[in-house]
Amino acid sequence: MKLRIALTSSLALALATFAVLGHHASADGRETTLHATLRGLNQVPPVKTAATGTLRATYDEARRQIRFTLEYRNLATNPTMAHIHFGPTKVNGGIAAFFCGGGNQPACPATTSGKITGTITVANIVAIRTQGIAAGDFAGLSLAIRTGNAYVNVHNETFVDGEIRGQIEGLGRGGQDD
């Protein structure tokens, strides 16, 4: 009886911990919450900037889509591109999908602080031949995110390689830049 109570308590604690860490599945189990915190010091090489940002997204594997809200503040100049790259922390990787400024997505907002909302589908996934990702390869993008090898960054004319960056968390292992 004591073993049953201990196991039940452990299971309840594990489920509560899972919920707190941001892994939220829909009723049908298809959706997962993704997030990233973007800072200049996460860029490679690091960038000294007052800019910050956050990504909040819902990953739906069955529908092969990611619904997102990318917010940014205090960029040096207006964003020219924002996208997901295939690469681990502290390493640059190829562009896999756009939030704005390319890849079948609208132009970025002409403001240094703002919000970009939309959906990434197979039509928004671009090829990274040197990393084995084909255009429309949702499974490849999912693998990058699930293994902690996907990051978000926002580019502009002042910082053409990106002003802010953050590793995507929430689908499997994940990990945030230090």
Summary of the structure (lengths in Angstrom):
residues: 178
radius of gyration: 17.5
end to end distance: 44.6
largest distance: 65.8
contacts: 575
relative contact order: 0.21
helix: 21%
strand: 36%
